[in-house]
């Protein structure tokens, strides 16, 4: 799928207008509902390909990918299938049973990880994932997201020595006219 077609698919499937409170606590007149594009194979597959290509370009040394729960897990899995790189699931907190892991999947200390994210606003969830990965002895210096809402996430991640590389910026998607056919 071409970039313009993928942008249109994201806009058509996930862009909502109204009054929304974002994870960051900020209010917005629009919302990009990641679950509306992550649960559609016709959009998820090309996103996986685009994320895999971006990871290869921006983090060629990556030993594996990582996706924070819950939103980025499907994206990390799709990129993993496309790239052949294994991935980790980063829990918000260590589970309180079984292995008590915060990171799910197999890894070796010192490996390079490329973080996969869905929609980044302030960068808070991505930073929490980076901190968990680094605490486990993994190296993280690049994150790829589907959409950067352009509300400070790039700068905040940079303060944590992580470069955010979006597939799309929110301003690009907002500019696409609404599709009258849904």
LUMLO-712739 format. One record per residue: residue number from 1; residue in three letters; x, y, z of N, C-alpha, C in turn. Coordinates in steps of 0.1 Angstrom, whole numbers, plus 5000, padded with zeros to 4 digits. Layout:
REM residues N
+-----+------+--------+---------+------+---------+----------+-------+--------+---------+------+
|  nr | rest | n_east | n_north | n_up | ca_east | ca_north | ca_up | c_east | c_north | c_up |
+-----+------+--------+---------+------+---------+----------+-------+--------+---------+------+
| NUM |  ALA |      X |       Y |    Z |       X |        Y |     Z |      X |       Y |    Z |
...
+-----+------+--------+---------+------+---------+----------+-------+--------+---------+------+
END
This chain:
REM residues 182
+-----+------+--------+---------+------+---------+----------+-------+--------+---------+------+
|  nr | rest | n_east | n_north | n_up | ca_east | ca_north | ca_up | c_east | c_north | c_up |
+-----+------+--------+---------+------+---------+----------+-------+--------+---------+------+
|   1 |  UNK |   5008 |    4988 | 5000 |    5000 |     5000 |  5000 |   5009 |    5012 | 5000 |
|   2 |  UNK |   5006 |    5022 | 4991 |    5014 |     5034 |  4991 |   5011 |    5043 | 5003 |
|   3 |  UNK |   5021 |    5052 | 5006 |    5020 |     5060 |  5018 |   5007 |    5068 | 5018 |
|   4 |  UNK |   5003 |    5074 | 5007 |    4991 |     5082 |  5007 |   4978 |    5073 | 5009 |
|   5 |  UNK |   4978 |    5061 | 5004 |    4967 |     5052 |  5006 |   4966 |    5048 | 5021 |
|   6 |  UNK |   4978 |    5046 | 5027 |    4979 |     5042 |  5041 |   4974 |    5054 | 5050 |
|   7 |  UNK |   4978 |    5066 | 5047 |    4973 |     5078 |  5054 |   4958 |    5079 | 5053 |
|   8 |  UNK |   4953 |    5077 | 5041 |    4938 |     5077 |  5039 |   4931 |    5066 | 5047 |
|   9 |  UNK |   4937 |    5054 | 5048 |    4931 |     5043 |  5055 |   4931 |    5047 | 5070 |
|  10 |  UNK |   4942 |    5053 | 5075 |    4943 |     5057 |  5089 |   4932 |    5067 | 5092 |
|  11 |  UNK |   4931 |    5077 | 5084 |    4921 |     5088 |  5086 |   4907 |    5083 | 5086 |
|  12 |  UNK |   4904 |    5074 | 5076 |    4891 |     5069 |  5074 |   4887 |    5060 | 5086 |
|  13 |  UNK |   4896 |    5052 | 5091 |    4893 |     5042 |  5101 |   4894 |    5047 | 5115 |
|  14 |  UNK |   4902 |    5057 | 5118 |    4905 |     5060 |  5132 |   4903 |    5075 | 5136 |
|  15 |  UNK |   4901 |    5084 | 5127 |    4899 |     5098 |  5130 |   4885 |    5101 | 5135 |
|  16 |  UNK |   4884 |    5106 | 5147 |    4871 |     5109 |  5153 |   4871 |    5124 | 5158 |
|  17 |  UNK |   4860 |    5131 | 5156 |    4859 |     5145 |  5161 |   4849 |    5145 | 5173 |
|  18 |  UNK |   4852 |    5154 | 5182 |    4844 |     5156 |  5194 |   4852 |    5162 | 5205 |
|  19 |  UNK |   4849 |    5159 | 5218 |    4856 |     5164 |  5229 |   4862 |    5152 | 5236 |
|  20 |  UNK |   4875 |    5150 | 5236 |    4882 |     5139 |  5241 |   4893 |    5142 | 5251 |
|  21 |  UNK |   4894 |    5134 | 5261 |    4905 |     5135 |  5271 |   4915 |    5125 | 5267 |
|  22 |  UNK |   4928 |    5129 | 5264 |    4939 |     5120 |  5260 |   4945 |    5114 | 5272 |
|  23 |  UNK |   4953 |    5103 | 5270 |    4961 |     5097 |  5281 |   4969 |    5107 | 5289 |
|  24 |  UNK |   4974 |    5117 | 5282 |    4983 |     5127 |  5288 |   4974 |    5136 | 5297 |
|  25 |  UNK |   4961 |    5135 | 5297 |    4952 |     5144 |  5305 |   4948 |    5156 | 5297 |
|  26 |  UNK |   4954 |    5159 | 5285 |    4950 |     5170 |  5277 |   4937 |    5167 | 5270 |
|  27 |  UNK |   4930 |    5178 | 5267 |    4917 |     5177 |  5259 |   4920 |    5179 | 5245 |
|  28 |  UNK |   4912 |    5173 | 5236 |    4914 |     5174 |  5222 |   4901 |    5174 | 5215 |
|  29 |  UNK |   4900 |    5181 | 5203 |    4888 |     5182 |  5195 |   4888 |    5170 | 5185 |
|  30 |  UNK |   4899 |    5162 | 5185 |    4899 |     5151 |  5177 |   4907 |    5139 | 5184 |
|  31 |  UNK |   4904 |    5127 | 5179 |    4910 |     5115 |  5186 |   4914 |    5106 | 5174 |
|  32 |  UNK |   4925 |    5100 | 5175 |    4929 |     5089 |  5166 |   4928 |    5076 | 5174 |
|  33 |  UNK |   4917 |    5069 | 5171 |    4915 |     5056 |  5179 |   4923 |    5045 | 5173 |
|  34 |  UNK |   4934 |    5042 | 5179 |    4943 |     5032 |  5174 |   4937 |    5018 | 5172 |
|  35 |  UNK |   4927 |    5015 | 5181 |    4921 |     5002 |  5180 |   4913 |    5001 | 5167 |
|  36 |  UNK |   4909 |    5012 | 5162 |    4901 |     5011 |  5149 |   4910 |    5008 | 5137 |
|  37 |  UNK |   4923 |    5011 | 5138 |    4932 |     5007 |  5127 |   4940 |    4994 | 5130 |
|  38 |  UNK |   4942 |    4992 | 5143 |    4950 |     4980 |  5147 |   4942 |    4967 | 5146 |
|  39 |  UNK |   4929 |    4968 | 5146 |    4921 |     4956 |  5145 |   4916 |    4952 | 5131 |
|  40 |  UNK |   4921 |    4960 | 5122 |    4917 |     4958 |  5108 |   4929 |    4952 | 5100 |
|  41 |  UNK |   4928 |    4940 | 5096 |    4939 |     4934 |  5089 |   4944 |    4941 | 5076 |
|  42 |  UNK |   4934 |    4948 | 5069 |    4937 |     4955 |  5057 |   4945 |    4968 | 5060 |
|  43 |  UNK |   4945 |    4972 | 5072 |    4953 |     4984 |  5076 |   4965 |    4979 | 5084 |
|  44 |  UNK |   4963 |    4969 | 5093 |    4974 |     4965 |  5102 |   4986 |    4959 | 5093 |
|  45 |  UNK |   4983 |    4951 | 5083 |    4993 |     4945 |  5075 |   5003 |    4955 | 5069 |
|  46 |  UNK |   4997 |    4965 | 5062 |    5006 |     4975 |  5056 |   5013 |    4984 | 5066 |
|  47 |  UNK |   5007 |    4986 | 5078 |    5013 |     4993 |  5089 |   5025 |    4985 | 5094 |
|  48 |  UNK |   5023 |    4971 | 5095 |    5034 |     4963 |  5099 |   5046 |    4964 | 5089 |
|  49 |  UNK |   5043 |    4964 | 5076 |    5054 |     4965 |  5066 |   5061 |    4979 | 5067 |
|  50 |  UNK |   5053 |    4990 | 5069 |    5059 |     5003 |  5071 |   5067 |    5004 | 5083 |
|  51 |  UNK |   5063 |    4999 | 5094 |    5070 |     4999 |  5107 |   5083 |    4991 | 5106 |
|  52 |  UNK |   5082 |    4979 | 5099 |    5094 |     4971 |  5097 |   5104 |    4978 | 5089 |
|  53 |  UNK |   5100 |    4984 | 5078 |    5109 |     4992 |  5069 |   5115 |    5004 | 5077 |
|  54 |  UNK |   5107 |    5011 | 5085 |    5113 |     5022 |  5093 |   5123 |    5017 | 5103 |
|  55 |  UNK |   5120 |    5006 | 5110 |    5129 |     5000 |  5119 |   5142 |    4996 | 5113 |
|  56 |  UNK |   5141 |    4990 | 5101 |    5154 |     4986 |  5094 |   5162 |    4999 | 5090 |
|  57 |  UNK |   5155 |    5009 | 5086 |    5162 |     5022 |  5082 |   5168 |    5029 | 5093 |
|  58 |  UNK |   5160 |    5031 | 5104 |    5165 |     5039 |  5115 |   5172 |    5032 | 5127 |
|  59 |  UNK |   5170 |    5019 | 5127 |    5177 |     5011 |  5138 |   5182 |    4998 | 5132 |
|  60 |  UNK |   5191 |    4999 | 5122 |    5196 |     4987 |  5115 |   5203 |    4977 | 5124 |
|  61 |  UNK |   5207 |    4981 | 5136 |    5214 |     4972 |  5145 |   5204 |    4964 | 5155 |
|  62 |  UNK |   5191 |    4967 | 5153 |    5181 |     4961 |  5162 |   5182 |    4946 | 5162 |
|  63 |  UNK |   5182 |    4941 | 5174 |    5181 |     4926 |  5176 |   5166 |    4922 | 5177 |
|  64 |  UNK |   5158 |    4931 | 5182 |    5144 |     4928 |  5183 |   5136 |    4941 | 5184 |
|  65 |  UNK |   5123 |    4940 | 5184 |    5114 |     4951 |  5185 |   5107 |    4950 | 5199 |
|  66 |  UNK |   5101 |    4961 | 5203 |    5093 |     4960 |  5216 |   5081 |    4969 | 5214 |
|  67 |  UNK |   5070 |    4964 | 5220 |    5057 |     4972 |  5219 |   5051 |    4973 | 5233 |
|  68 |  UNK |   5048 |    4985 | 5238 |    5041 |     4986 |  5251 |   5027 |    4981 | 5250 |
|  69 |  UNK |   5023 |    4975 | 5261 |    5009 |     4970 |  5262 |   5000 |    4982 | 5263 |
|  70 |  UNK |   4988 |    4982 | 5259 |    4981 |     4972 |  5251 |   4982 |    4976 | 5236 |
|  71 |  UNK |   4982 |    4989 | 5234 |    4980 |     4994 |  5220 |   4991 |    4990 | 5210 |
|  72 |  UNK |   5003 |    4989 | 5214 |    5014 |     4987 |  5204 |   5017 |    4972 | 5202 |
|  73 |  UNK |   5011 |    4963 | 5209 |    5014 |     4949 |  5208 |   5010 |    4944 | 5194 |
|  74 |  UNK |   4999 |    4947 | 5189 |    4995 |     4942 |  5176 |   5004 |    4948 | 5165 |
|  75 |  UNK |   5008 |    4961 | 5167 |    5017 |     4967 |  5158 |   5031 |    4961 | 5158 |
|  76 |  UNK |   5036 |    4958 | 5170 |    5049 |     4951 |  5171 |   5049 |    4937 | 5165 |
|  77 |  UNK |   5038 |    4930 | 5167 |    5036 |     4917 |  5162 |   5036 |    4917 | 5146 |
|  78 |  UNK |   5029 |    4927 | 5141 |    5028 |     4928 |  5126 |   5042 |    4932 | 5121 |
|  79 |  UNK |   5049 |    4941 | 5127 |    5063 |     4945 |  5123 |   5072 |    4933 | 5124 |
|  80 |  UNK |   5071 |    4925 | 5135 |    5079 |     4913 |  5137 |   5077 |    4903 | 5126 |
|  81 |  UNK |   5064 |    4901 | 5122 |    5062 |     4891 |  5112 |   5068 |    4896 | 5098 |
|  82 |  UNK |   5067 |    4909 | 5096 |    5072 |     4914 |  5083 |   5087 |    4914 | 5083 |
|  83 |  UNK |   5094 |    4918 | 5094 |    5108 |     4919 |  5095 |   5116 |    4907 | 5098 |
|  84 |  UNK |   5109 |    4898 | 5105 |    5116 |     4886 |  5110 |   5123 |    4888 | 5124 |
|  85 |  UNK |   5122 |    4900 | 5129 |    5128 |     4903 |  5142 |   5118 |    4899 | 5153 |
|  86 |  UNK |   5123 |    4892 | 5163 |    5114 |     4889 |  5175 |   5111 |    4902 | 5182 |
|  87 |  UNK |   5100 |    4901 | 5190 |    5096 |     4913 |  5197 |   5093 |    4909 | 5212 |
|  88 |  UNK |   5093 |    4920 | 5220 |    5090 |     4919 |  5234 |   5077 |    4927 | 5236 |
|  89 |  UNK |   5070 |    4923 | 5246 |    5058 |     4930 |  5251 |   5062 |    4937 | 5264 |
|  90 |  UNK |   5060 |    4950 | 5265 |    5064 |     4957 |  5277 |   5051 |    4960 | 5285 |
|  91 |  UNK |   5050 |    4954 | 5296 |    5039 |     4956 |  5305 |   5040 |    4969 | 5312 |
|  92 |  UNK |   5029 |    4975 | 5315 |    5029 |     4988 |  5323 |   5035 |    4985 | 5337 |
|  93 |  UNK |   5034 |    4974 | 5342 |    5040 |     4970 |  5355 |   5042 |    4955 | 5355 |
|  94 |  UNK |   5052 |    4951 | 5363 |    5054 |     4936 |  5363 |   5042 |    4929 | 5368 |
|  95 |  UNK |   5039 |    4918 | 5362 |    5027 |     4910 |  5367 |   5030 |    4905 | 5381 |
|  96 |  UNK |   5019 |    4902 | 5388 |    5021 |     4898 |  5402 |   5019 |    4883 | 5404 |
|  97 |  UNK |   5021 |    4875 | 5393 |    5020 |     4861 |  5394 |   5030 |    4854 | 5384 |
|  98 |  UNK |   5031 |    4842 | 5385 |    5039 |     4834 |  5375 |   5054 |    4839 | 5376 |
|  99 |  UNK |   5058 |    4844 | 5364 |    5072 |     4848 |  5363 |   5075 |    4862 | 5369 |
| 100 |  UNK |   5064 |    4870 | 5371 |    5065 |     4884 |  5376 |   5073 |    4893 | 5367 |
| 101 |  UNK |   5072 |    4890 | 5354 |    5079 |     4898 |  5344 |   5072 |    4911 | 5340 |
| 102 |  UNK |   5080 |    4921 | 5337 |    5075 |     4933 |  5331 |   5077 |    4932 | 5316 |
| 103 |  UNK |   5087 |    4925 | 5312 |    5090 |     4923 |  5298 |   5086 |    4908 | 5294 |
| 104 |  UNK |   5078 |    4906 | 5284 |    5074 |     4893 |  5280 |   5081 |    4890 | 5267 |
| 105 |  UNK |   5088 |    4878 | 5267 |    5096 |     4874 |  5255 |   5110 |    4872 | 5259 |
| 106 |  UNK |   5118 |    4866 | 5250 |    5131 |     4862 |  5253 |   5141 |    4873 | 5248 |
| 107 |  UNK |   5151 |    4876 | 5256 |    5161 |     4886 |  5252 |   5174 |    4884 | 5260 |
| 108 |  UNK |   5184 |    4890 | 5255 |    5197 |     4889 |  5262 |   5201 |    4903 | 5266 |
| 109 |  UNK |   5207 |    4905 | 5277 |    5211 |     4918 |  5282 |   5221 |    4924 | 5271 |
| 110 |  UNK |   5220 |    4937 | 5269 |    5229 |     4943 |  5259 |   5224 |    4944 | 5245 |
| 111 |  UNK |   5213 |    4937 | 5242 |    5207 |     4937 |  5229 |   5201 |    4951 | 5226 |
| 112 |  UNK |   5201 |    4954 | 5213 |    5195 |     4967 |  5208 |   5180 |    4964 | 5204 |
| 113 |  UNK |   5172 |    4973 | 5209 |    5157 |     4972 |  5207 |   5152 |    4984 | 5201 |
| 114 |  UNK |   5143 |    4983 | 5191 |    5136 |     4994 |  5185 |   5122 |    4994 | 5190 |
| 115 |  UNK |   5118 |    5005 | 5197 |    5105 |     5006 |  5203 |   5095 |    5009 | 5192 |
| 116 |  UNK |   5083 |    5002 | 5192 |    5072 |     5004 |  5183 |   5061 |    5010 | 5191 |
| 117 |  UNK |   5055 |    5021 | 5186 |    5044 |     5028 |  5193 |   5033 |    5031 | 5184 |
| 118 |  UNK |   5021 |    5033 | 5190 |    5010 |     5036 |  5181 |   5008 |    5051 | 5179 |
| 119 |  UNK |   5001 |    5058 | 5188 |    4999 |     5073 |  5187 |   5007 |    5079 | 5199 |
| 120 |  UNK |   5016 |    5088 | 5196 |    5024 |     5095 |  5206 |   5019 |    5109 | 5208 |
| 121 |  UNK |   5016 |    5113 | 5220 |    5012 |     5127 |  5223 |   5023 |    5133 | 5231 |
| 122 |  UNK |   5024 |    5131 | 5244 |    5034 |     5136 |  5253 |   5046 |    5127 | 5254 |
| 123 |  UNK |   5045 |    5115 | 5250 |    5056 |     5105 |  5251 |   5056 |    5097 | 5264 |
| 124 |  UNK |   5047 |    5099 | 5273 |    5048 |     5093 |  5286 |   5048 |    5078 | 5285 |
| 125 |  UNK |   5039 |    5071 | 5278 |    5039 |     5057 |  5277 |   5052 |    5051 | 5271 |
| 126 |  UNK |   5057 |    5058 | 5260 |    5069 |     5054 |  5254 |   5081 |    5055 | 5263 |
| 127 |  UNK |   5082 |    5066 | 5271 |    5093 |     5067 |  5280 |   5092 |    5057 | 5291 |
| 128 |  UNK |   5080 |    5054 | 5296 |    5079 |     5043 |  5306 |   5084 |    5030 | 5300 |
| 129 |  UNK |   5081 |    5027 | 5288 |    5086 |     5015 |  5281 |   5101 |    5015 | 5280 |
| 130 |  UNK |   5106 |    5026 | 5275 |    5121 |     5027 |  5274 |   5128 |    5025 | 5287 |
| 131 |  UNK |   5122 |    5030 | 5298 |    5129 |     5029 |  5311 |   5128 |    5014 | 5315 |
| 132 |  UNK |   5117 |    5007 | 5313 |    5116 |     4993 |  5316 |   5126 |    4985 | 5308 |
| 133 |  UNK |   5128 |    4988 | 5295 |    5137 |     4981 |  5287 |   5152 |    4983 | 5291 |
| 134 |  UNK |   5155 |    4995 | 5294 |    5168 |     4999 |  5299 |   5171 |    4993 | 5312 |
| 135 |  UNK |   5161 |    4992 | 5321 |    5163 |     4986 |  5334 |   5167 |    4971 | 5333 |
| 136 |  UNK |   5162 |    4965 | 5322 |    5165 |     4951 |  5319 |   5179 |    4949 | 5312 |
| 137 |  UNK |   5186 |    4960 | 5310 |    5199 |     4960 |  5303 |   5199 |    4960 | 5288 |
| 138 |  UNK |   5187 |    4965 | 5282 |    5186 |     4966 |  5268 |   5189 |    4980 | 5263 |
| 139 |  UNK |   5194 |    4981 | 5251 |    5197 |     4994 |  5246 |   5186 |    4999 | 5237 |
| 140 |  UNK |   5181 |    5011 | 5239 |    5170 |     5017 |  5232 |   5174 |    5032 | 5228 |
| 141 |  UNK |   5175 |    5035 | 5215 |    5177 |     5049 |  5211 |   5168 |    5054 | 5201 |
| 142 |  UNK |   5159 |    5045 | 5195 |    5150 |     5049 |  5185 |   5136 |    5043 | 5188 |
| 143 |  UNK |   5126 |    5051 | 5185 |    5112 |     5046 |  5186 |   5105 |    5050 | 5173 |
| 144 |  UNK |   5097 |    5041 | 5168 |    5089 |     5043 |  5156 |   5075 |    5044 | 5160 |
| 145 |  UNK |   5067 |    5054 | 5156 |    5053 |     5054 |  5160 |   5045 |    5056 | 5147 |
| 146 |  UNK |   5033 |    5052 | 5148 |    5024 |     5053 |  5136 |   5020 |    5068 | 5134 |
| 147 |  UNK |   5016 |    5074 | 5145 |    5013 |     5089 |  5144 |   5019 |    5096 | 5156 |
| 148 |  UNK |   5025 |    5107 | 5153 |    5029 |     5117 |  5162 |   5019 |    5128 | 5163 |
| 149 |  UNK |   5013 |    5130 | 5174 |    5003 |     5141 |  5175 |   5009 |    5155 | 5176 |
| 150 |  UNK |   5022 |    5155 | 5176 |    5030 |     5168 |  5175 |   5026 |    5177 | 5188 |
| 151 |  UNK |   5026 |    5170 | 5199 |    5023 |     5178 |  5212 |   5034 |    5176 | 5222 |
| 152 |  UNK |   5046 |    5175 | 5218 |    5057 |     5174 |  5227 |   5064 |    5161 | 5229 |
| 153 |  UNK |   5059 |    5150 | 5223 |    5065 |     5137 |  5225 |   5079 |    5136 | 5219 |
| 154 |  UNK |   5081 |    5142 | 5208 |    5095 |     5141 |  5201 |   5105 |    5147 | 5211 |
| 155 |  UNK |   5102 |    5159 | 5216 |    5112 |     5166 |  5225 |   5113 |    5158 | 5239 |
| 156 |  UNK |   5102 |    5153 | 5244 |    5103 |     5146 |  5256 |   5111 |    5133 | 5255 |
| 157 |  UNK |   5109 |    5126 | 5244 |    5117 |     5114 |  5242 |   5132 |    5117 | 5239 |
| 158 |  UNK |   5134 |    5128 | 5233 |    5148 |     5133 |  5230 |   5155 |    5135 | 5244 |
| 159 |  UNK |   5148 |    5141 | 5254 |    5154 |     5143 |  5267 |   5158 |    5130 | 5274 |
| 160 |  UNK |   5153 |    5118 | 5268 |    5156 |     5105 |  5273 |   5165 |    5098 | 5263 |
| 161 |  UNK |   5171 |    5105 | 5255 |    5181 |     5100 |  5245 |   5174 |    5090 | 5235 |
| 162 |  UNK |   5162 |    5093 | 5231 |    5155 |     5084 |  5222 |   5149 |    5093 | 5211 |
| 163 |  UNK |   5152 |    5089 | 5198 |    5147 |     5096 |  5187 |   5134 |    5090 | 5182 |
| 164 |  UNK |   5123 |    5098 | 5182 |    5110 |     5094 |  5177 |   5109 |    5096 | 5162 |
| 165 |  UNK |   5106 |    5086 | 5155 |    5104 |     5086 |  5141 |   5090 |    5082 | 5137 |
| 166 |  UNK |   5082 |    5092 | 5134 |    5068 |     5088 |  5131 |   5066 |    5085 | 5116 |
| 167 |  UNK |   5057 |    5075 | 5114 |    5053 |     5072 |  5100 |   5045 |    5084 | 5095 |
| 168 |  UNK |   5036 |    5090 | 5103 |    5027 |     5101 |  5100 |   5027 |    5111 | 5111 |
| 169 |  UNK |   5024 |    5123 | 5108 |    5022 |     5134 |  5118 |   5007 |    5136 | 5118 |
| 170 |  UNK |   5001 |    5140 | 5129 |    4987 |     5142 |  5130 |   4982 |    5153 | 5120 |
| 171 |  UNK |   4991 |    5163 | 5119 |    4987 |     5174 |  5110 |   4985 |    5169 | 5095 |
| 172 |  UNK |   4992 |    5158 | 5091 |    4990 |     5153 |  5078 |   4976 |    5146 | 5077 |
| 173 |  UNK |   4973 |    5138 | 5087 |    4960 |     5131 |  5087 |   4948 |    5140 | 5088 |
| 174 |  UNK |   4949 |    5150 | 5097 |    4938 |     5160 |  5099 |   4935 |    5167 | 5086 |
| 175 |  UNK |   4945 |    5170 | 5078 |    4943 |     5177 |  5065 |   4936 |    5169 | 5054 |
| 176 |  UNK |   4936 |    5156 | 5056 |    4929 |     5147 |  5046 |   4914 |    5150 | 5047 |
| 177 |  UNK |   4908 |    5153 | 5036 |    4893 |     5155 |  5037 |   4886 |    5142 | 5041 |
| 178 |  UNK |   4875 |    5144 | 5049 |    4867 |     5133 |  5053 |   4862 |    5125 | 5040 |
| 179 |  UNK |   4862 |    5112 | 5041 |    4857 |     5104 |  5031 |   4842 |    5103 | 5032 |
| 180 |  UNK |   4834 |    5108 | 5023 |    4820 |     5107 |  5024 |   4814 |    5093 | 5024 |
| 181 |  UNK |   4822 |    5083 | 5020 |    4818 |     5069 |  5019 |   4822 |    5061 | 5031 |
| 182 |  UNK |   4827 |    5068 | 5042 |    4831 |     5061 |  5054 |   4845 |    5059 | 5055 |
+-----+------+--------+---------+------+---------+----------+-------+--------+---------+------+
END
